[in-house]
Amino acid sequence: MAKNITPREKDYPQWYQDVIRAGELADQAPVKGCMVIRPTGFALWESIQQDLDRRFKETGHVNAYFPLLIPESFMTKEAEHVEGFAPECAVVTHGGGKELEEPLMIRPTSETIIGHMYSKWLNSYRDLPILVNQWANVMRWEMRTRLFLRTSEFLWQEGHTAHETAEEGQEETLQMLAVYKAFAEEYLAIPVLTGRKTEQEKFPGAVATWCIEGFMQDGKALQMGTSHNLGQNFAKAFEIKYAGRDNTEQYAWTTSWGVSTRLIGALIMVHSDDDGLVLPPRMAPQKAAVVPLFKNDEEKARVMPHAEKALQILRDRLGRLAVIEDTRTDARPADRFFHWAQKGVPCRLEIGPRDADKGSVCLVTRHDRKKQFLSLEELDAQIEQILEDMQQALFDQALARREENTVSVDSWEDFQAAIKQGKWIRAHWDGTTETELKIKEATKATIRCIPDGMEPEEGKCVFSGQPSKGRVVFALSY
């Protein structure tokens, strides 16, 4: 167990901070609530960005960029939207040494400015659909912040699309939800629950919001991404209209969807352990570390040629930048091993004089600390499968943890007990916001989503006793 990391069972929030510090992922900025993402942490974001960007483009989306500053008047055009974001907005009132004629909002999200631009670009149904994404930063003035999970400024992507029909808008909303689910499960090895948010929890100004929810090791839920069907709300507010096929004026149907650097927080809290960061191989920027071991020049002469061969095999198989060689002589072997473990590198090759003499390497996988002794030929043939097995093992472990901690309850007493135990709960709900808020007030638990594919089931609300047509998922959350 690492001396510089608080055990999860002792203090989970401190453990989280310790893993970030030990992994050199991020640090607090001078401005309260903001963070500095260090190179190791930013490499994780780049990995996330590259894979997601590929998926977006495969579904026909293109990238653009929109301004950071939004006229205050734009934020007031969609009433529900402005009400939802007003408390979080940062406002610029002066520029160039003078007071501005109109205050400017630092974007908390970009529906308003993008809606304005779409109204200029859209003329005919032939211009549809508009499928645009941007990679950007946003600002939401958070009072209680935590690195990656909730900061005043964060990095994200936000997709914004416009469509000819309501059906196309809904198809887009669910398509991007599916993209997020596949990305989370295939690339991050995080099983996610998908479903629709309640009216209370949906995005301000949306007709409906769908989400992906992940189970963290402390039992809390983390909303990892959202996809919003905006209907015609923003189209009407910003005059996003066009000449239809029948030559009459029509309003577009719009959507928006996004994920953020919060995904790095999810990676930490789903996979990491008391020794530090654990990363799924597919998304790990550095997939292997080669650590030659020698005490003197004679041993170095025996070890290094063999280590270089192993290094080249890994680089040929995994990519030149995905493999690093640690030839430091000013640190003990144990310290060098631990350095790469805390950075979450999926596997480590230890190569000493005996290994070199035998023509073998000692491969240690990060997630289970198991050692395998392989010849160079075996390393070449097996390394990719070893990493794929690790990827699957991390997903299976996370899924088993979620399933073991998800329970169905039918009484209020059992509900309260399960929440205290850190469980996810499937329970009947009467469908009213009043009951939803009372449950939250009593237990701090929220409805994470109305699960996709929920089977109809007659029952009684766990709180009010009123009729219910199915179970929803409750949990404590970040």
Residue pairs with C-beta under 8 A, 6 or more apart in sequence:
1 7
1 274
1 275
2 22
2 274
2 275
2 276
2 338
2 342
4 18
4 21
4 22
5 15
5 18
5 19
5 22
5 274
5 275
5 276
5 342
6 14
6 15
6 18
7 15
7 274
8 15
8 217
8 218
8 273
8 274
12 217
12 218
13 146
15 274
16 146
16 265
16 268
16 269
17 147
19 25
19 268
19 272
19 276
19 277
20 26
20 41
20 147
20 148
20 268
21 27
22 276
22 277
22 342
23 40
23 41
23 276
23 277
23 342
23 343
23 344
24 38
24 39
24 40
24 41
24 343
25 37
25 38
25 40
25 41
25 44
25 147
25 148
25 264
25 268
25 277
26 35
26 36
26 37
26 38
26 41
26 147
26 148
27 35
27 36
27 38
28 34
28 35
28 36
28 147
29 35
29 36
31 152
32 145
32 152
33 141
33 142
33 143
33 145
33 151
33 152
33 153
34 151
34 152
34 153
35 147
35 148
35 151
35 153
35 154
37 45
37 155
37 261
40 343
41 148
41 264
43 285
43 286
44 264
44 267
44 279
44 283
44 285
45 155
45 261
45 264
46 285
47 283
47 284
47 285
48 187
48 188
48 259
48 263
48 264
48 283
49 135
49 157
51 183
51 187
51 283
52 157
52 179
52 183
52 259
53 63
53 133
53 135
53 157
55 179
55 182
55 183
56 63
56 133
56 157
56 159
56 179
59 131
59 175
59 176
59 179
60 131
61 131
61 132
61 133
61 159
61 161
62 131
62 132
62 133
63 132
63 133
63 134
63 135
64 132
64 133
64 134
65 134
65 135
65 136
66 107
66 110
66 113
66 114
66 117
66 134
66 136
67 107
67 113
68 106
68 107
68 136
68 137
69 92
69 104
69 105
69 106
69 107
70 104
70 105
70 106
70 107
70 110
70 112
70 113
71 102
71 104
71 105
72 91
72 102
72 103
72 104
72 105
73 102
74 105
74 112
74 113
74 116
74 238
75 81
75 82
75 85
75 86
75 89
75 105
75 112
76 82
77 112
77 237
77 238
78 111
78 112
78 205
78 233
78 234
78 237
78 238
80 204
80 205
80 233
81 111
81 112
81 204
81 205
81 233
81 234
82 204
83 204
84 203
84 204
84 205
85 108
85 109
85 140
85 204
87 141
88 108
88 140
88 141
88 142
89 105
89 106
89 108
89 140
89 141
90 105
90 106
90 139
90 141
90 152
91 103
91 104
91 105
91 106
92 100
92 103
92 104
92 105
92 106
93 99
93 100
93 103
94 100
95 104
106 138
106 139
107 113
107 136
107 138
107 139
108 138
108 139
108 140
109 138
109 158
109 256
109 258
110 134
110 136
110 138
110 158
110 160
111 160
111 205
111 230
111 234
111 256
112 234
112 238
114 132
114 160
115 234
115 235
115 237
115 238
115 240
115 254
116 238
118 130
118 160
118 162
118 238
118 240
118 252
118 254
119 238
119 239
119 240
119 241
121 127
121 130
122 128
122 130
122 162
122 240
122 241
122 242
122 252
123 242
123 243
124 242
124 243
125 164
125 242
125 243
125 244
125 245
125 250
127 242
128 162
128 163
128 164
128 242
128 252
129 161
129 162
129 163
129 164
129 168
129 172
130 160
130 161
130 162
130 252
131 159
131 161
131 172
132 159
132 160
132 161
133 157
133 158
133 159
133 160
134 157
134 158
134 160
135 155
135 156
135 157
136 155
136 156
136 157
136 158
137 153
137 154
137 155
137 156
138 153
138 154
138 156
138 158
139 152
139 153
140 152
140 154
141 152
142 150
142 151
142 152
144 150
145 151
145 152
146 265
146 478
147 265
148 154
148 261
148 262
148 264
148 265
148 268
149 222
149 262
149 265
149 478
150 262
150 478
151 261
154 260
154 261
154 262
155 260
155 261
156 258
156 259
156 260
156 261
157 258
157 259
157 260
158 256
158 257
158 258
159 176
159 255
159 256
159 257
159 258
160 254
160 255
160 256
161 169
161 172
161 254
161 255
161 256
162 235
162 240
162 252
162 253
162 254
163 169
163 172
163 252
163 253
163 254
163 255
164 244
164 250
164 252
164 253
165 253
166 231
166 253
168 253
169 229
169 230
169 231
169 253
169 254
169 255
170 229
172 255
173 208
173 210
173 227
173 228
173 229
173 255
173 257
174 210
174 227
176 227
176 255
176 257
177 194
177 210
177 211
177 212
177 225
177 227
177 257
180 192
180 212
180 224
180 225
180 227
180 257
180 259
181 192
181 194
181 212
184 190
184 191
184 192
184 212
184 214
184 224
184 225
184 263
185 191
185 192
185 395
186 282
187 280
187 282
187 283
188 263
188 266
188 267
188 270
188 280
188 283
189 270
189 271
189 280
189 282
189 391
189 392
189 394
189 395
189 398
190 214
190 224
190 266
190 267
190 270
190 271
190 395
190 398
191 214
191 215
191 395
191 398
191 399
191 402
192 212
192 213
192 214
192 224
193 212
193 213
193 214
193 215
193 448
193 449
193 451
193 473
194 210
194 211
194 212
194 213
194 449
194 451
194 452
195 210
195 211
195 213
195 448
195 449
195 450
195 451
195 452
195 454
195 472
195 473
196 208
196 209
196 210
196 211
196 449
196 450
196 452
197 203
197 208
197 209
197 210
197 211
197 226
197 447
197 449
197 450
198 433
198 436
198 447
198 450
198 472
199 433
200 433
200 436
200 437
200 447
201 209
201 446
201 447
202 208
202 209
202 228
203 209
203 226
203 228
203 256
205 230
205 233
205 234
206 228
206 229
206 230
206 231
206 233
206 256
207 229
207 230
207 231
207 233
208 228
208 229
209 226
209 227
209 228
209 229
210 226
210 227
210 228
210 229
210 449
210 452
211 223
211 224
211 225
211 226
211 227
211 448
211 449
212 223
212 224
212 225
212 226
213 221
213 222
213 223
213 224
213 448
213 449
213 473
213 475
214 221
214 222
214 224
214 266
214 270
215 221
215 270
215 398
215 401
215 402
215 405
215 406
215 424
216 222
216 266
216 269
216 270
216 478
217 269
217 270
217 401
218 269
218 422
219 405
219 421
219 422
219 423
219 424
219 475
219 476
220 422
220 475
220 476
220 477
220 478
221 424
221 448
221 473
221 475
221 476
221 477
221 478
222 262
222 265
222 266
222 269
222 477
222 478
223 262
223 448
223 477
223 478
224 259
224 262
224 263
224 266
225 257
225 258
225 259
225 263
226 257
226 258
227 255
227 256
227 257
228 255
228 256
228 257
229 255
230 253
230 254
230 255
230 256
231 253
231 254
232 251
232 252
232 253
232 254
234 240
234 254
235 241
235 251
235 252
235 253
235 254
236 251
240 251
240 252
240 254
241 249
241 250
241 251
241 252
242 249
242 250
242 252
243 249
243 250
244 250
265 478
267 279
267 280
267 283
268 277
270 398
271 278
271 279
271 280
271 367
271 394
271 398
272 278
272 344
275 338
275 341
275 342
276 341
276 342
276 343
276 344
277 342
277 343
277 344
278 344
278 366
278 367
278 394
279 344
279 345
279 346
279 366
280 346
280 390
280 391
280 394
280 395
281 287
281 346
281 347
281 387
281 388
281 390
281 391
282 387
282 391
284 322
284 344
284 345
284 346
285 321
285 322
286 321
286 322
286 323
286 324
286 343
286 345
287 314
287 318
287 319
287 322
287 323
287 345
287 346
287 347
287 387
288 314
288 318
288 322
288 323
288 324
288 345
288 346
288 347
288 348
288 349
288 383
289 323
289 324
289 325
289 326
289 340
289 345
289 347
289 348
289 349
290 307
290 310
290 311
290 314
290 323
290 324
290 325
290 326
290 348
290 349
290 351
291 325
291 326
291 333
291 336
291 337
291 340
291 348
291 349
291 350
291 351
292 300
292 303
292 304
292 307
292 325
292 326
292 327
292 351
292 352
293 303
293 333
293 350
293 351
293 352
293 353
294 300
294 302
294 303
294 304
294 352
294 353
299 352
299 353
302 353
302 356
302 357
303 351
303 352
303 353
303 355
303 356
305 356
306 351
306 355
306 356
306 359
306 376
307 325
307 349
307 351
307 356
309 376
310 349
310 351
310 361
310 376
310 379
311 323
311 325
313 376
313 379
313 380
313 383
314 322
314 323
314 349
314 379
314 383
315 322
315 323
317 380
317 383
317 384
318 383
318 384
318 387
324 345
326 336
326 339
326 340
328 336
331 339
333 350
337 348
337 350
337 364
340 348
341 348
341 366
344 366
345 366
346 365
346 366
346 367
346 387
346 390
347 363
347 364
347 365
347 366
347 383
347 386
347 387
347 390
348 363
348 364
348 366
349 361
349 362
349 363
349 364
349 379
350 361
350 362
350 363
350 364
351 361
351 362
352 362
355 361
355 362
355 373
359 375
359 376
360 373
360 374
360 375
360 376
361 373
361 374
361 376
361 379
362 371
362 372
362 373
363 371
363 372
363 373
363 374
363 379
363 383
363 386
364 370
364 371
364 372
365 372
365 386
365 390
366 390
367 390
367 393
367 394
367 397
368 393
372 386
374 382
402 424
405 422
405 423
405 424
406 423
406 424
406 425
406 426
406 473
407 418
407 423
407 424
407 425
407 426
408 425
408 426
408 427
408 471
409 415
409 418
409 425
409 426
409 427
409 462
410 427
410 428
410 459
410 460
410 462
411 462
412 462
412 463
415 425
415 427
415 443
415 462
415 463
415 474
416 442
416 443
418 425
419 425
419 443
419 444
419 445
419 474
419 475
419 476
422 476
423 475
424 448
424 473
424 474
424 475
425 445
425 473
425 474
425 475
426 471
426 472
426 473
426 474
427 462
427 471
427 472
427 474
428 457
428 459
428 460
428 461
428 462
428 468
428 470
428 471
428 472
429 435
429 436
429 447
429 461
429 462
429 463
429 468
429 471
429 472
430 461
430 463
430 464
430 466
430 467
430 468
431 468
431 469
432 464
432 466
435 461
435 463
435 464
435 466
436 446
436 447
438 463
439 445
439 462
439 463
439 474
440 446
444 476
445 474
445 475
445 476
446 474
446 475
446 476
446 477
447 472
447 473
447 474
448 472
448 473
448 474
448 475
448 477
449 472
449 473
450 470
450 472
451 471
451 472
451 473
454 470
454 471
454 472
455 470
456 469
456 470
457 468
457 469
457 470
457 471
458 467
458 468
458 469
459 467
459 468
459 469
459 470
459 471
460 466
460 467
460 468
461 467
461 468
